[in-house]
């Protein structure tokens, strides 16, 4: 079928699909006005979209190797750009990016700059050459480039290991987002919500591979962009009377700055910050008195439980005291770590409010310089990590030509831009709404959304508001809100109709599912194609290869869902770790594999091992959740930016080892010349 005819058919199909989705939104709005139960509106949004994705998966089912791995290499650039944007705009972009800007202010722009700049690197350094090479996976490209026909090469194995680890870390974050959304809008337990969302992922990727995922991701992008734009346009009109958030951003930021200045002068705010400062001082005294302070505290906690039992206290009081005793540090070393963290937390809460637009805020020039260095380091890591993410790069195998691959990157940037230029405006508008409508209200009149989101996770509440100074009025310093809920709770925070909450949930679910689909397929394809087919059983039939990929996909999905149910961390930090790992392990080998003919197999092995090892070592040594300490940081760089050390080490190792060993053969040099020829 001619490409133009195929393109016109796709435009027609997705045009009708978009109109149908808008019609569904209108019908649900009418039903809400007529008194239709809110819970059912949420169910209809969630399940109608999941059924739609599953239907596309069923219609696109295939056992053909080319269709399953690379969608038959016939996806038009515009639609591949849309699918890539959906694959890219994960739960981190849709759910957490605005939350990151809400919490971090100016410093949060590092994510937007890094991720956008990464696609420029993809367009210039990677995508066209991958397409011309014509393989199925990223390990396939690296193995053939560095090792020729040696299918079981160490380069291939190392590339598979890096692909699996990076993609698995990333997919856990996506499935965590699925559980967060599903549990909020269906009322089921968080862990159950994860496995409900997983069913939709599996139906799509399990049946049709890349072909099903591509056409599902196009549909998911349409839902995502509609879901994101409607509430932010509404908020923009509400607070600035300008319905274009990108235009209204400046005036909204000016209003927010004025409100921030007023809050810093508020007596109630100062009183709460003084309480936090006193708590920090108490932790400081405990740290100085260790180990005796730990022993005294343990005795006090045990005595408190016993006294409550003797005095016939209520069961609630006894349980609360028992939980406090159970969570008490097990030994003086654990006490030192926990109390140091608590001291730092309370000191941070005691600080005056920092202006949202202030770049690299710090009490001293050294502290400000450290924040600036971390900002730049994070931007670099995200750029290089983007250009090395296997699930993104493999999308450029699906276009028919090198020219189409380049155009596909342009369309990817365009569709991503539509959301990314809106994210800063949403963060400012939501923050201004909370600062004006929630701060200063009575604790007796807290909005319902606070209790909704606080009840989702009983152990680590997503939002808490505690009357620290007992004045009955909500101060900003008394609010603790997880950044991951900013976008999902936006309609409720702004007082929008519930149908918009359902729409946001559908958009967030589409973002998480689209990326999870691509990641799971990348992992299973790397294991089935590069390990099973290329290493274990080179004579395996096409049917067997696809079957093995589907079985591995199922296993990996279940393991990832279990890992996500353990709630290993916030979405943005997990995703950030994946970028540092990808950049350190794969970026040097990919770039030098294209642009330096002298790079050889021994160099690639050394570079991948060195970059990955340095990155992991730095994370383990500096990330508190992994047992590390910020005292071990090099030049004050945070563990999320470990790639700034791994990438140079990888480049240096490839260059040094390649120059000290035999040059690649003539066939490899000719191959590099071929893929670099326009």
KOLSE-781188 format. One line per field, with one value per residue (C-alpha): x, y, z; residue number from 1. Coordinates in pm, 1 decimal, decimal comma. Layout:
BEGIN
u X_...
v Y_...
w Z_...
n NUM_...
This chain:
BEGIN
u 0,0_145,6_275,0_52,4_-261,4_-154,9_-89,5_-430,5_-603,0_-423,7_-522,2_-884,3_-887,9_-729,6_-938,8_-1257,1_-1101,2_-1028,5_-1382,1_-1518,1_-1311,1_-1426,6_-1785,1_-1730,9_-1597,8_-1906,8_-2146,3_-1979,0_-1992,4_-2367,0_-2411,3_-2225,6_-2452,6_-2752,4_-2630,2_-2459,9_-2241,3_-1884,8_-1733,9_-1899,1_-1763,9_-1413,7_-1476,3_-1605,1_-1300,4_-1056,3_-1208,0_-1322,4_-964,5_-819,1_-1068,1_-973,3_-602,5_-674,4_-887,3_-601,7_-373,6_-609,5_-655,5_-277,3_-178,8_100,4_361,1_571,3_921,6_955,5_608,1_656,4_1000,3_990,2_628,6_729,6_951,2_662,0_542,8_508,3_731,4_448,5_281,4_614,2_684,3_350,1_415,8_766,9_627,7_380,6_658,6_869,9_608,1_602,1_451,4_752,2_663,0_286,2_253,6_578,6_735,9_492,6_518,5_896,3_869,0_612,9_856,1_1190,4_1098,1_1362,5_1581,1_1308,6_1367,4_1672,9_1439,1_1274,9_1605,3_1778,9_1504,1_1441,6_1811,9_1844,7_1627,2_1859,6_2143,0_1923,8_1861,6_2226,7_2418,2_2207,8_1867,7_1953,2_2246,1_2045,7_1779,3_2034,8_2191,8_1859,3_1878,0_1609,7_1755,7_2026,7_2243,1_2211,3_2358,5_2646,5_2730,7_2742,6_2927,4_3199,5_3207,9_3081,3_2918,8_3016,8_2661,5_2758,1_2998,5_3059,7_2952,3_2607,7_2575,0_2684,4_2449,0_2160,7_2242,6_2250,5_1927,7_1746,9_1865,6_1793,3_1454,6_1355,9_1434,3_1230,8_935,3_903,0_844,9_574,6_393,7_414,0_234,3_-28,1_-93,8_-117,9_-377,1_-579,5_-601,5_-712,6_-986,5_-1120,2_-1080,1_-886,1_-568,3_-247,9_-96,9_-418,6_-428,6_-82,5_-187,5_-514,0_-319,0_-70,6_-345,1_-385,9_-10,7_9,8_-285,1_-129,9_238,8_186,5_-31,1_108,7_455,8_584,1_301,2_32,2_232,8_288,2_-78,2_-180,0_74,4_-65,5_-408,1_-258,8_-81,8_-411,9_-568,2_-262,6_-247,4_-622,6_-614,9_-320,4_-438,9_-798,3_-727,6_-428,0_-624,5_-906,4_-667,9_-508,5_-845,0_-943,3_-637,1_-530,4_-836,4_-610,2_-694,5_-349,5_-125,7_200,9_101,4_-42,0_264,6_444,0_153,5_80,3_445,0_431,7_120,0_286,4_594,1_381,0_202,2_534,4_660,5_342,6_371,4_732,0_614,6_313,7_346,0_180,7_427,0_719,9_580,7_558,5_911,7_1035,9_880,8_1068,0_1391,0_1344,7_1289,4_1610,4_1793,9_1655,6_1781,1_2119,0_2134,7_2041,1_2317,3_2574,4_2464,2_2483,4_2480,1_2321,6_2041,9_1949,3_1933,9_1724,1_1486,7_1438,5_1359,0_1112,2_933,0_904,9_787,3_524,1_374,7_369,3_212,1_-65,2_-144,0_-150,8_-376,6_-634,0_-576,8_-768,4_-661,0_-578,0_-336,4_-169,2_-127,5_19,9_273,2_352,9_420,2_648,1_842,8_866,4_999,4_1255,0_1616,8_1750,3_2097,2_2299,5_2427,3_2074,7_1977,9_2260,3_2144,8_1772,8_1827,6_2067,5_1802,1_1533,2_1753,1_1813,4_1440,1_1335,1_1604,8_1476,8_1118,9_1235,2_1377,7_1186,1_995,5_1221,4_1082,2_968,4_1172,2_1492,9_1777,6_2007,0_1894,4_2147,8_2249,3_2607,5_2780,6_2921,6_2573,9_2439,6_2732,1_2670,1_2306,3_2412,4_2663,5_2400,0_2156,3_2407,3_2511,8_2150,4_2086,6_2389,2_2289,4_1934,7_2054,6_2301,3_2063,3_1785,8_2021,2_2097,3_1756,4_1695,8_1315,8_1336,3_1613,8_1443,1_1151,5_1374,9_1402,3_1030,3_1048,0_1102,7_1407,0_1688,5_1516,8_1198,0_1392,7_1521,0_1171,7_1042,8_1275,1_1138,3_781,2_877,8_1019,1_711,3_463,3_672,6_703,7_324,1_328,0_665,8_602,1_281,8_431,3_595,4_268,9_73,3_319,9_291,7_-86,9_-139,1_105,3_-70,7_-407,8_-288,0_-116,5_-435,7_-722,8_-581,4_-328,6_-510,2_-823,9_-958,2_-866,4_-1239,6_-1298,2_-1024,4_-1118,6_-1222,4_-929,0_-691,1_-856,9_-893,9_-522,5_-412,7_-608,3_-448,2_-126,9_-170,3_199,1_344,0_56,7_74,7_-47,6_-51,1_-156,6_-78,5_-172,4_177,2_109,8_-246,3_-405,8_-664,2_-541,6_-354,0_-4,3_204,3_479,8_224,9_152,4_350,4_250,6_409,6_497,3_355,1_-3,4_15,5_-114,1_-356,6_-510,9_-515,4_-887,5_-987,3_-747,1_-888,8_-1251,3_-1309,8_-1584,3_-1510,7_-1516,1_-1184,6_-1040,3_-1138,6_-984,6_-655,2_-654,0_-707,2_-421,3_-186,5_-273,5_-209,6_133,1_235,8_95,8_249,0_597,9_556,9_452,9_766,5_996,2_862,4_887,1_1244,5_1343,8_1174,5_1308,8_1662,2_1642,2_1468,7_1650,4_1997,4_2034,7_1809,0_1821,1_2166,5_2344,4_2154,2_1957,8_2051,9_1836,7_1513,5_1214,4_1042,7_736,6_949,4_1139,2_817,9_671,5_982,5_962,7_598,7_672,4_966,6_753,4_499,2_765,7_936,3_601,6_508,8_849,2_832,5_480,3_598,4_893,1_660,0_425,4_715,0_712,7_1089,9_1089,4_923,8_877,2_1111,7_1408,0_1367,7_1354,2_1655,7_1859,0_1768,9_1906,8_2241,8_2271,6_2181,9_2421,4_2713,0_2672,5_2558,1_2611,1_2991,8_2972,0_2684,1_2845,3_3197,6_3051,7_2915,3_3180,1_3514,0_3624,3_3916,7_3685,1_3701,7_3546,2_3791,4_3739,4_3360,3_3371,4_3605,6_3397,7_3064,9_3202,0_3392,8_3110,4_2850,7_3073,7_3164,9_2797,9_2670,5_2958,8_2882,1_2509,7_2569,4_2820,7_2605,4_2236,9_2095,8_1832,2_2116,2_2312,3_2529,9_2585,9_2593,5_2931,1_3076,8_2974,9_3238,5_3230,2_2889,2_2712,8_2389,0_2360,0_2087,7_2360,6_2611,9_2631,1_2855,6_3129,5_3031,8_3016,0_3365,8_3506,3_3335,7_3467,3_3817,8_3816,3_3697,6_3959,1_4248,4_4181,7_4102,3_4433,6_4626,3_4472,2_4436,9_4236,3_3904,1_3919,3_3845,1_3489,6_3408,4_3565,1_3360,1_3048,3_3106,5_3163,2_2837,9_2617,6_2771,9_2719,8_2432,5
v 0,0_342,9_539,5_839,5_623,9_460,7_802,9_938,3_634,1_686,8_1055,2_958,1_688,0_902,7_1204,1_1007,0_869,8_1222,4_1338,7_1033,4_1102,0_1465,4_1343,1_1104,7_1395,5_1603,9_1321,0_1262,0_1635,7_1634,7_1325,2_1493,8_1798,3_1564,4_1412,0_1097,6_947,7_1076,8_736,6_598,0_883,9_794,1_425,3_506,0_719,5_463,0_149,8_290,3_396,6_66,0_-127,3_94,9_19,1_-349,3_-340,1_-186,0_-455,9_-731,8_-582,4_-541,1_-888,2_-1046,0_-1322,1_-1175,5_-1093,8_-761,9_-645,9_-758,3_-602,9_-286,6_-248,2_-357,8_-46,1_141,8_393,7_745,4_1009,6_1217,8_919,6_780,2_1120,2_1108,0_752,1_848,6_1146,7_917,3_666,3_949,9_1139,0_889,1_915,1_1134,5_1389,3_1381,1_1328,8_1435,6_1707,5_1982,0_1851,9_1878,8_2240,4_2304,4_2178,4_2285,0_2607,9_2723,7_2418,9_2193,2_2341,4_2114,7_1828,4_2018,9_2147,2_1811,5_1600,6_1842,2_1880,5_1503,4_1477,3_1719,1_1474,0_1188,6_1372,5_1468,6_1168,8_853,8_817,2_840,6_601,2_342,0_346,0_297,9_8,7_-176,1_-399,7_-483,7_-379,4_-152,0_-447,6_-577,6_-254,1_-248,7_-617,8_-599,6_-264,7_-381,7_-759,6_-838,0_-1179,6_-1289,1_-1326,5_-1430,1_-1142,1_-984,3_-647,6_-786,7_-940,5_-621,5_-412,5_-645,3_-620,8_-240,3_-233,2_-456,8_-269,2_77,9_-19,1_-212,0_86,7_306,6_68,8_29,3_405,1_380,4_94,1_285,7_571,1_326,2_205,7_562,5_660,7_339,6_330,6_693,7_670,0_319,7_300,2_-27,5_-86,4_54,5_-291,6_-416,6_-105,3_-188,6_-530,7_-398,7_-148,1_-418,3_-613,4_-333,6_-318,1_-689,4_-710,4_-450,5_-544,8_-918,5_-963,2_-722,0_-615,4_-295,0_-277,5_-277,2_-48,0_208,8_253,2_242,6_510,3_741,9_702,7_756,8_1075,6_1228,8_1155,0_1285,3_1621,7_1683,3_1582,2_1809,3_2115,8_2146,8_2199,3_2427,6_2643,3_2654,8_2758,1_3019,9_3177,0_3161,9_3341,9_3566,8_3592,5_3474,9_3121,9_3066,5_2946,4_3006,3_3372,7_3407,8_3250,6_3583,2_3756,3_3443,7_3430,0_3797,6_3732,4_3431,8_3638,0_3896,1_3622,7_3461,9_3793,2_3833,0_3479,1_3534,0_3831,2_3649,8_3607,4_3264,1_3137,0_3263,5_3094,9_2756,1_2790,1_2863,9_2535,3_2345,9_2523,2_2415,5_2056,3_2067,8_2195,0_1903,6_1651,7_1824,2_1773,2_1405,9_1356,1_1512,9_1290,1_956,5_674,1_773,9_969,2_656,9_444,8_704,3_737,2_361,1_338,7_627,3_465,7_130,8_300,8_497,6_178,5_5,1_303,3_326,4_-41,9_-4,9_301,1_129,2_378,0_346,7_88,4_365,7_529,0_197,3_109,4_451,9_413,9_61,1_185,9_457,6_193,8_-35,5_247,6_359,0_318,0_-32,0_84,6_406,6_394,9_384,9_658,9_878,3_831,1_888,4_1183,8_1347,2_1321,4_1451,3_1744,2_1836,0_1802,0_2030,7_2284,6_2294,3_2345,2_2631,3_2829,0_3125,6_3063,2_3080,8_3267,0_3029,6_3204,7_3246,5_3053,7_2841,9_2975,9_2942,0_3114,3_3149,4_3181,4_2831,6_2684,7_2871,4_2755,6_2398,0_2418,8_2564,7_2284,0_2023,1_2191,9_2174,0_1819,6_1703,6_1870,5_1692,4_1354,3_1382,5_1487,4_1200,6_956,3_1049,3_983,9_637,2_511,6_183,2_207,9_551,5_468,8_152,3_364,4_495,9_144,5_164,3_435,7_331,6_552,2_756,8_1076,2_960,8_895,3_1254,1_1389,6_1161,4_1328,2_1668,4_1552,9_1396,2_1729,4_1914,9_1690,3_1689,7_2069,0_2107,4_1966,6_2087,1_2456,5_2418,3_2241,3_2550,9_2743,2_2461,0_2445,9_2822,0_2829,4_2537,7_2685,6_3022,4_2852,7_2667,8_2977,0_3182,5_2936,9_2683,3_2881,9_3098,8_2885,3_2722,5_2363,2_2307,3_2387,8_2192,7_2105,6_1747,2_1677,6_1687,0_1389,6_1203,8_1212,8_1164,7_838,7_671,0_577,7_543,0_481,3_763,9_1009,5_1203,1_1517,4_1612,2_1933,4_1960,1_2250,8_2304,5_2630,0_2538,3_2851,6_2666,4_2834,4_2662,8_2804,5_2717,3_2573,9_2326,0_2173,2_1876,7_1767,9_1502,9_1642,6_1332,3_1440,5_1799,5_1720,8_1447,5_1668,0_1987,1_1969,2_1922,5_2191,7_2437,4_2337,9_2207,7_1957,2_1597,2_1498,4_1684,8_1473,7_1164,8_1312,5_1382,5_1026,9_891,5_1109,2_1008,1_643,5_680,4_834,1_556,7_275,5_403,3_415,5_89,3_-84,7_32,4_-51,0_-401,4_-479,5_-345,7_-573,4_-884,2_-825,4_-776,8_-1104,6_-1304,3_-1164,3_-1087,2_-1360,6_-1645,6_-1614,2_-1464,6_-1657,4_-1967,1_-2090,9_-1916,8_-2164,3_-2077,3_-2019,3_-1681,8_-1816,0_-1947,1_-1618,6_-1418,7_-1670,3_-1653,3_-1272,4_-1281,3_-1519,6_-1310,8_-998,1_-1157,1_-1257,2_-916,5_-736,4_-937,1_-882,9_-507,8_-488,4_-657,2_-414,8_-116,9_-245,5_-203,9_173,8_211,3_590,8_885,3_865,9_1147,8_1013,6_660,7_794,0_1016,4_714,3_534,9_825,9_825,5_448,8_468,0_752,3_588,3_240,4_305,6_665,9_652,6_320,4_443,6_775,6_644,4_346,2_586,9_859,5_688,7_400,1_320,9_220,3_-158,8_-448,2_-437,4_-63,1_-95,5_-363,3_-153,3_161,6_1,1_-169,7_136,0_385,5_161,4_70,7_431,3_534,8_256,5_301,1_671,0_609,6_346,9_567,2_881,8_781,7_743,9_489,2_261,2_303,2_589,1_939,9_1286,5_1328,0_1097,8_1320,0_1433,3_1810,7_1814,7_1641,0_1461,6_1085,4_1141,4_1300,1_1016,3_1000,4_1308,7_1084,1_763,3_912,5_1071,1_752,3_548,2_769,1_763,5_384,5_323,4_561,7_430,9_59,0_94,0_271,5_9,5_-287,2_-395,0_-170,6_-297,2_-495,3_-351,1_-481,8_-288,0_31,0_-6,3_-58,6_266,4_450,3_305,5_413,7_762,4_814,5_1061,9
w 0,0_-88,4_206,1_131,3_135,6_460,4_616,1_508,1_656,9_987,3_993,1_931,5_1200,7_1469,5_1371,7_1439,1_1755,5_1884,1_1809,1_1985,9_2296,2_2305,5_2273,0_2567,7_2772,9_2687,7_2776,3_3112,1_3187,0_3121,7_3339,7_3627,0_3602,3_3616,7_3942,2_3810,9_4090,6_4081,0_4146,4_3834,5_3624,8_3740,1_3663,5_3314,4_3233,6_3361,6_3219,1_2883,6_2804,8_2925,7_2709,5_2414,8_2457,1_2494,5_2177,5_1977,7_2116,2_2005,2_1657,6_1617,8_1737,4_1535,5_1537,3_1256,7_1381,8_1197,3_1301,2_1661,7_1708,1_1490,1_1364,7_1014,1_971,4_811,6_1072,1_918,6_1082,9_1229,5_1393,2_1508,6_1663,2_1841,9_1961,4_2073,3_2264,1_2441,4_2508,8_2644,2_2847,9_3126,0_3471,4_3555,2_3286,0_3327,4_3702,4_3865,0_3649,9_3752,8_4109,8_4089,8_3975,0_4250,5_4516,6_4367,8_4191,7_3942,2_4010,5_3869,4_3523,1_3499,7_3406,9_3122,4_2984,9_3015,4_2864,0_2577,2_2505,6_2505,0_2196,2_2018,7_2090,3_1964,4_1637,0_1584,5_1715,7_1725,3_1554,8_1181,6_1215,1_1406,0_1136,9_859,9_1048,1_1039,0_1349,5_1604,8_1942,9_2086,4_2202,8_1843,3_1707,8_1956,6_1906,9_1526,6_1528,6_1766,3_1717,8_1368,3_1342,5_1695,4_1821,9_2172,5_2226,6_2564,2_2421,4_2347,4_2694,2_2870,2_2655,1_2743,2_3113,1_3093,7_2892,1_3140,3_3448,4_3309,1_3168,0_3480,7_3706,4_3473,9_3443,0_3820,5_3838,7_3571,2_3742,3_4070,5_3892,4_3761,4_4115,8_4247,0_3985,9_3994,0_4373,5_4389,2_4130,6_4194,3_4571,2_4566,6_4765,1_4613,4_4551,9_4390,9_4171,4_4039,7_3917,3_3768,7_3560,7_3467,9_3290,7_3035,5_2975,7_2910,1_2672,2_2445,0_2446,4_2489,6_2180,5_1923,9_2031,6_1876,5_1622,0_1891,1_2118,3_1841,4_1753,2_2120,0_2206,5_1938,6_2098,1_2444,2_2338,7_2223,6_2562,0_2748,4_2573,2_2607,3_2974,4_3054,0_2864,9_2988,9_3362,4_3309,3_3064,1_3320,6_3600,7_3377,8_3301,7_3670,3_3807,6_3518,0_3289,9_3007,0_2883,7_2731,1_3016,0_2829,5_2787,2_3138,8_3301,8_3359,4_3534,7_3743,4_3853,3_3956,3_4167,7_4327,1_4416,2_4595,0_4788,7_4886,3_5028,4_5234,6_5372,8_5481,7_5693,3_5842,9_6225,1_6218,5_5959,2_6167,6_6475,9_6300,5_6164,0_6515,3_6631,3_6359,8_6455,5_6816,6_6706,7_6503,9_6813,6_7018,9_6761,5_6770,4_7146,9_7107,3_6852,0_7085,0_7374,7_7188,0_7290,7_7624,0_7453,4_7255,7_7572,8_7757,2_7464,4_7440,7_7812,6_7784,3_7488,3_7670,6_7989,2_7795,9_7646,9_7986,7_8161,2_7902,1_7949,5_8329,5_8313,6_8089,3_7805,5_7482,0_7225,9_6979,5_7225,8_7307,7_6939,3_6863,3_7145,2_7024,4_6672,5_6811,5_7006,2_6702,2_6484,8_6743,5_6620,3_6682,6_6784,8_6830,4_6469,6_6329,6_6574,5_6445,5_6087,1_6159,1_6390,5_6147,6_5875,2_6113,5_6214,5_5850,3_5771,8_6057,1_5972,4_5613,7_5736,7_5958,9_5666,8_5519,1_5197,7_4891,1_4590,0_4315,2_4044,9_4247,3_4079,1_4296,1_4636,9_4919,4_5241,4_5123,1_4788,5_4835,9_4888,6_4584,8_4369,8_4481,9_4370,3_4035,8_3984,7_4066,2_3826,3_3539,9_3630,1_3626,3_3289,1_3139,2_3285,3_3156,3_2809,7_2774,3_2939,4_2696,0_2403,9_2545,4_2660,3_2474,4_2468,6_2301,4_2054,2_1933,9_1808,9_1529,7_1389,3_1305,9_1037,0_674,2_590,8_745,6_631,2_800,3_1120,5_1122,8_1059,7_1331,7_1585,0_1479,1_1535,1_1868,3_1987,2_1862,6_2043,9_2361,7_2344,7_2355,1_2708,2_2832,2_2769,5_2973,6_3276,2_3437,9_3408,1_3576,0_3866,9_3927,7_3894,8_4135,4_4386,1_4371,8_4417,6_4730,3_4871,9_4836,1_4886,5_5137,2_5339,3_5593,5_5613,5_5929,6_6015,9_6062,5_5695,2_5519,9_5159,9_5094,0_4862,5_5160,9_5331,7_4998,8_4920,8_5282,3_5299,5_4995,4_5176,3_5552,2_5621,6_5409,0_5349,7_5024,8_5200,5_5570,1_5742,4_6115,9_6341,1_6482,3_6669,2_6777,4_6632,0_6422,1_6102,9_5820,0_5771,8_5467,4_5687,6_5828,4_5485,6_5357,7_5007,8_4788,3_4446,6_4277,8_4353,3_4223,8_3874,8_3980,3_4249,7_4039,7_3947,2_4312,0_4434,4_4180,2_4245,4_3893,5_3806,7_3896,1_3530,4_3493,5_3775,8_3581,4_3267,3_3449,1_3581,9_3230,1_3102,6_3381,3_3328,5_2954,4_3027,6_3265,0_3048,8_2723,6_2871,1_3061,7_2738,4_2558,8_2848,9_2903,9_2532,7_2525,7_2814,4_2676,1_2323,3_2450,9_2643,9_2370,2_2063,0_2200,6_2461,3_2351,8_1971,6_1917,5_2194,3_2309,4_2006,8_1676,6_1482,8_1664,4_1435,9_1408,0_1590,6_1875,9_1910,2_1940,6_2186,0_2405,6_2399,8_2513,1_2799,9_2917,2_2896,6_3130,4_3383,5_3381,0_3417,0_3726,9_3887,6_3814,4_3959,4_4277,2_4304,4_4253,7_4526,9_4774,4_4704,0_4656,0_4616,1_4445,3_4069,9_3974,6_4174,6_4032,8_3678,7_3742,9_3851,5_3527,2_3321,9_3499,4_3453,9_3083,4_3010,8_3194,5_3049,7_2691,5_2576,3_2517,9_2331,6_2111,5_2017,5_1957,0_1774,7_1515,4_1505,1_1579,9_1360,1_1590,1_1877,8_1909,0_2098,9_2391,3_2425,5_2424,7_2696,4_2910,6_2858,4_2945,2_3256,2_3374,6_3321,6_3481,7_3778,4_3856,0_3837,3_4064,7_4309,0_4343,1_4393,9_4662,0_4842,3_4841,2_4832,0_5188,1_5080,8_4964,1_5286,2_5162,7_5295,8_5143,6_5315,7_5048,0_4755,4_4504,2_4449,9_4621,4_4328,9_4423,6_4352,6_4089,3_3872,9_3910,0_3530,6_3518,8_3656,8_3475,2_3123,7_3114,2_3267,4_2995,2_2714,2_2858,7_2901,6_2543,0_2399,8_2609,4_2569,1_2196,2_2134,9_2334,3_2148,3_1787,2_1555,1_1416,9_1094,2_751,2_755,1_1075,8_937,0_618,9_829,0_1018,0_689,8_557,4_846,3_844,7_472,1_410,0
n 1_2_3_4_5_6_7_8_9_10_11_12_13_14_15_16_17_18_19_20_21_22_23_24_25_26_27_28_29_30_31_32_33_34_35_36_37_38_39_40_41_42_43_44_45_46_47_48_49_50_51_52_53_54_55_56_57_58_59_60_61_62_63_64_65_66_67_68_69_70_71_72_73_74_75_76_77_78_79_80_81_82_83_84_85_86_87_88_89_90_91_92_93_94_95_96_97_98_99_100_101_102_103_104_105_106_107_108_109_110_111_112_113_114_115_116_117_118_119_120_121_122_123_124_125_126_127_128_129_130_131_132_133_134_135_136_137_138_139_140_141_142_143_144_145_146_147_148_149_150_151_152_153_154_155_156_157_158_159_160_161_162_163_164_165_166_167_168_169_170_171_172_173_174_175_176_177_178_179_180_181_182_183_184_185_186_187_188_189_190_191_192_193_194_195_196_197_198_199_200_201_202_203_204_205_206_207_208_209_210_211_212_213_214_215_216_217_218_219_220_221_222_223_224_225_226_227_228_229_230_231_232_233_234_235_236_237_238_239_240_241_242_243_244_245_246_247_248_249_250_251_252_253_254_255_256_257_258_259_260_261_262_263_264_265_266_267_268_269_270_271_272_273_274_275_276_277_278_279_280_281_282_283_284_285_286_287_288_289_290_291_292_293_294_295_296_297_298_299_300_301_302_303_304_305_306_307_308_309_310_311_312_313_314_315_316_317_318_319_320_321_322_323_324_325_326_327_328_329_330_331_332_333_334_335_336_337_338_339_340_341_342_343_344_345_346_347_348_349_350_351_352_353_354_355_356_357_358_359_360_361_362_363_364_365_366_367_368_369_370_371_372_373_374_375_376_377_378_379_380_381_382_383_384_385_386_387_388_389_390_391_392_393_394_395_396_397_398_399_400_401_402_403_404_405_406_407_408_409_410_411_412_413_414_415_416_417_418_419_420_421_422_423_424_425_426_427_428_429_430_431_432_433_434_435_436_437_438_439_440_441_442_443_444_445_446_447_448_449_450_451_452_453_454_455_456_457_458_459_460_461_462_463_464_465_466_467_468_469_470_471_472_473_474_475_476_477_478_479_480_481_482_483_484_485_486_487_488_489_490_491_492_493_494_495_496_497_498_499_500_501_502_503_504_505_506_507_508_509_510_511_512_513_514_515_516_517_518_519_520_521_522_523_524_525_526_527_528_529_530_531_532_533_534_535_536_537_538_539_540_541_542_543_544_545_546_547_548_549_550_551_552_553_554_555_556_557_558_559_560_561_562_563_564_565_566_567_568_569_570_571_572_573_574_575_576_577_578_579_580_581_582_583_584_585_586_587_588_589_590_591_592_593_594_595_596_597_598_599_600_601_602_603_604_605_606_607_608_609_610_611_612_613_614_615_616_617_618_619_620_621_622_623_624_625_626_627_628_629_630_631_632_633_634_635_636_637_638_639_640_641_642_643_644_645_646_647_648_649_650_651_652_653_654_655_656_657_658_659_660_661_662_663_664_665_666_667_668_669_670_671_672_673_674_675_676_677_678
